[in-house]
Structures are given as C-alpha cells and as structure tokens.
Amino acid sequence: MSDSTSSATRTLTITLPESEADQANQLAHEEEIALDEFFRRAVRAYKLQAIRGELDAFRKTFPPTNYTEQDVEALVHEMRREERESQVA
C-alpha cells in the first residue's frame, strides 16, 4: 500500500516562518520536485525516524551480545541450510 498512489487527497494550509518556507522551496527546487511532494517526503521521513527510534529503544531492552557481523552471517547461512535440509526430508 503506497500513500502516493492513493486517489483521496486533502488540501492543507500551513504557516511557516518565511525563512523556513524559503528553505522548503529551495530544497524542493534542488531535488527537482514539487513542493507538495517535498512535504509528502518530509512526512514519510518523520514517520521513519519515529519507527527507528522505537526500534532503537526496543533493542536496548535486550542484553548486549558479543556476536560479530561475521558470526551473524554464519548463523543465517546455517539456519537457511538447516531449513532447506528439513524441507527435503
């Protein structure tokens, strides 16, 4: 489900300090996108940042591990191999 393909839209009027409005216009111009697309992307980025913050907080509830990136990769390969072998049996 993508917000950008939704046919229902709603017009919003926002008030920004002039300097922020100028910055938004400049950034949209640099990205070669319309101002409404700029704000859609800003909302998506804000939501993503909130989700990442929740994930970081959730990660902190787990005890630290001494696994290296190589350890994790090896474990993933091992689990996938075991899964394939169990499907064959």
HELIX and SHEET records of a PDB file:
HELIX    1   1 ASP A    3  THR A    5  5                                   3    
HELIX    2   2 GLU A   18  GLU A   31  1                                  14    
HELIX    3   3 LEU A   35  ARG A   59  1                                  25    
HELIX    4   4 GLU A   69  VAL A   88  1                                  20    
END                                                                             
